[in-house]
Structure formats: C-alpha cells, structure tokens
Amino acid sequence: MKLFGVLFGRTKTKSSQVAKERLKLVLVHDRIKVSPELLDTLKGELIGAISKHIDIDQAGMEVTITRGDKFDKLVANIPIRRSR
C-alpha cells in the first residue's frame, strides 16, 4: 500500500531519502568515472537512433547509471509519443 500512497500523493518522500538517492547516483557515476559530458553524448546518440523509428519526447528523456546487484546499469527513461 505504500507504493499507492507515493504514486497518488498520499505519502510524501522524506527529503533525507531523496538526498540518499542522489548521493548513490553521484557515487555510482564517480566510481565508474562517467562524466556528465559522456552521459549527454550517450543521450544524444540514443535520441538519434531511436527517433528514426519512434516519435519520442526528447525533453522528458532521462539517462542515468544505477548500481545493480552484479553490474552497474545504464537506464534510459524515454517517453514515447507514437510509433512511426
């Protein structure tokens, strides 16, 4: 039920939890030595490749690196408007 509270605005995320998630993100980026410029380059190339086939919302696209159990992961959240 906690998930529904967060999704529908009934439960607010504590600022300490948000700060903890941001710190994890910074530490992962630092650990694998990925510069913000490289992430921007990856994002641009992903936009170019995917836009050939699908109409996407480029402004809403997010590219992050997260820490997994065995491997770090490149995660792309790409809002799709419609397929071509």
ABEGO torsion letter per residue (X at the ends): XAAAAAAAGABBBBAAAAAAAAAAAAAAAAAAGBBAAAAAAAAAAAAAAAAAABBBBAAABBBBBBBBAABBBBBBBBBBABBX
